[in-house]
Amino acid sequence: MDYQKYIQAFNSGDDARLVQEWFTEDCVFQSGPRLLRGREQLLDFLNWAHDGIREIIRAQVVLHDANHLFAEIDMDFHATRDKPEFLFGALKKGEYLTVKFFVLYRLRDGKVAHLKAATWPANLGVSKPTPRLGGTLEQRQAYMEYARAFSNADFDRFSAYYTDDVVCELAAMTLRGRDGIVNFYREMFQKVRESLHLHQLIADEAGLAADITSQFTAIEDAPDFVVTPLKKGEFVRVHVFVHYTLREGRIAHIKVARAGEVTRPQRAGSD
């Protein structure tokens, strides 16, 4: 079993794929009094556990032999909505806590046949989370969370990845400060929403380089939209390269360069 690939699958948030690809049909999951049998029960549990929560594995110690794998894990739980009833402690949207897990996996044919998990109280004995963004698997996954939050117009979540004095250089203007960026997009998104489709990401602790297609979709008539005039329901796409400078794991500088022409306005189903 390639545990790094398992972690990548777990951290992706695709629970259905995780269960199908990494657990046997007759798998058993045990955590305290909770006992689950089979993929269906496990997936139902994960869907419940991850309702409003993004769960990220940070493995601290991993030991294994041919049929077993033991991991000490610092598990970060990020709230994507208010979770006052969350098992490990109340969370508001955008907050997170960390719980130390001790997990024993029994393996069969490269998949998990039996998983036993034990935990400590929240935030007890855990390592500090790595900076939000950078070159590790978890930090690259965090960028995907950032892009998803931006595309969903979740201003509180995506702006949490910025330093207070962040600068954003766009083709037609420069935005300064976290509030400056949020205020610009809050106004823009009232008429035109932008969604990001990532093609490639190169990342280290100093910065990120992203190859992206941005889609701009008008939810109201936008005759003065800076990219191109749009009528309600129309969209355009533009290929861009984006360079992010990081400071202590947060975005301090954004520079956007177009890598192609803006497509003609079109409507869903016309492309």
N, C-alpha and C positions, 0 to 999 in steps of 0.2 A: 504494500500500500504506500503510495506517494503522499505523505501527510501534507506537504506543502500544497499539492494540487487539491487535496481535500479541503484545506483551509480556504483556498481561493474559491472553491465551489460554495462553501458555507458562507463566506463573506459576500458573495455576489448577491445574496438575498433570494435566489431562485430555489425555494425549498422543494418544489416538486422534482426538479432536476437532481438536486442533492440526494434526495431519498431514493430516486430511481437508479442513479448511477453509483452510489457509494454504500448502500445498505442492501443486505440480502432480503429476499421476499419474506422470510420468517424471522426477521430481526427482532431483538428484544431491547427495550430501553428501560433502565431503572434509575430513578432519582428519588431517594427517600422512599415515601410510601407510594409514589407514582410508578406504575408498571404498565408498559405498553407493549403490545405484541403485533408485529407485522408492519409493513410499510404504510398501510392505510391509517392505522392508529397513530403512527409516528408523524405522518404528514398532517393529520388533523391537529395534533398537539403543536407542531411548529407553526401552522397557520394561526392558531390561537395565541401562541407565545409571541409571535412577531406582528400581531395586530397593533400598529402604531409604534412599533419598536424595531430598530435596526440593530442587530447583534453582530459584533465583530470579535473574532478570535485573535488574541495576541499570545501565542504559545511562548512559555518561559523555559520549560524543560520538557524534552521528549525522549522517552526510552522505548525501545521496541526489540522484539525478537520475531521469530518466524510467524507466530500466531497471535501475538499480543502487542498492543501499543499503549503506553501510559503517557499522559500529558498533564503538566501543570499549566493552566491557562488563566490569563487575566482577560476576562470577557467584558467588553465595553457594550453597554446598552444605551443607545441613542433614541430619544423620544421624537417621533415624527408628528405626534400630536400630544395633547395633554393626557397623561396617564396617572391620575391620582390613585388608582387602585393597583398600580404595578407591583408585582410580587416582591421585588427587592427594595422598594421604596418609591414614594410618589415622585413623579417627574412631570415637568412642564415641557411643552414643545420646545425643542432645541437643547434641552438639558440632557446630561448623561450621567451614569454612574458605572463603576467597575466592580465586578464580583470575581473572586478567585475560585476557579473550578479545578477539581482533580478528577480526571476522566480516565477510565480504563476501557479500552476497546478490545474485544476479542474478534479476531479476523478469520474469514474463510474465503479463500479464492480471491484475495485482494479487496474484499468488501467487509463492512462492519456487520457482524452477526449478533453481537451483544455489546451494549454500551452501558456502563455504570458511571454515574456522575454524583459527586459530592461538592458542597460549596461552603465557603466561609461567609460571614456577614458582609454586606456591601461595603466596599472601600477599605476593608481590613486587609493589610499586608500585601496590597497590590502595588505594582510598579506604576510609575507615572506614564500616562498615555504618551505615545510618540507624538511629535508635532503633527498637526492636522494633515499637512500636505508635504510631499517629498517623494523619495524614490522607492520606499518599501511597498510591499504588496498592499498593506493596509492603507498606506498613504495614497497610493494610486486609486484604491477603491474609494477613498474619501473624495478624490477629485470627481469621480462619477456621481457621488452624492451631491457635490456642489453643482455640477452641471444639471442634474435632475431637479434640484431645488430652484435653480435659475429658470429652467424651462417651465416649471410649474408656478412661477411668479411667487415663490415662497420667500419673501424679502428678508424675514428674520433669519431663516436658515442660510441662504446663500451669502448674506452680508456678514455672517459670523466667521467666514473664511478670510475676511479682509482685515488688514491693520486699520487703525483709525485714520491714518494719513495716506491711505492708498490713492494711487493715481491711475486713471484709465485713459489711455490714448486711443481714441477712435479715429476713423478716417476724416471726419468732419469737425471734431471737437475733442477737448480734453476735459474729463471729469475729475474732480479733486475731492478726496475724503470719502469715508464710508457713507455719510449722509448724502453727499453730492451724487454718488452713484445710485443709491437707493431712490432718491427723489426723482432723478432723471428717468429711471426705468419704471417707477410707480406711475408717473404721468404717461410715459410712452405706452405701457401695457394696458392703459384704459382703452386704447384704440387698436394697438398692434402688439401681438404677442410674439416673442422670439423663443424658438426652441433650438437646442444644440444637438447635433449629431456628430459624435466623436469618431474619427477614422483612425487616428494614431496619437499616442501620448508618449513623450520622452520626458523622464522625470529624474531629478536628484534632489539633494537637500537644498540646493541654491535656487532652483527654478523648474518650470514646466514649459514644454513646447508642445502645443496641441494643434493637430490638423483637423479642422472642423468645418462642417457645413451648417450655416445658420439658416433657419427658415423663419420668415416673417409673415405672420398671418393676421389679416385685418379682422377684428371682431366688430369694428364700426368703420364707416367711411373715413379714410385718412388721406385727404388730398394733399396735405402738407408734410406727409411722412418723409423724413430726411433721406431715406434710401431710394424710394420711388413712390409716387402716388398709388394708393390702393383703395379699391372699393371693398365694402364689407364682404367677407367670404373669400377674397383673393389672397394668394400668397406668392412670395418670391423666395428664391434661395440664392445664397452667395457662399462661395468657398473662401475660407479665411485661414490664415495662420495666426495663432495667438501665443505670445510669449508672456509668461508670468514670472516675475521676480518674487522670491519668497524671503520672508524674514521671520525666523523662529516658527516656521511651519504655516505662516499665513501669507496671503497675497498682499504684497506691498506695491507692485507696479504691474499694469497690464498694458500690452502693446498689441494692437490688432492691425494686421495687414491683409488686404484682399489678395486672393490668389486666383481670381477669375472674375468674370463679368456677372452682374446680377441677372438672373433669369427673367424672362418676361412674366408678367402677372398671369396667374392661372388659378383655377378652382379645383377643389378636391375631385379626383377622378378624371381630370383632364390630362394628367401626365402618365 
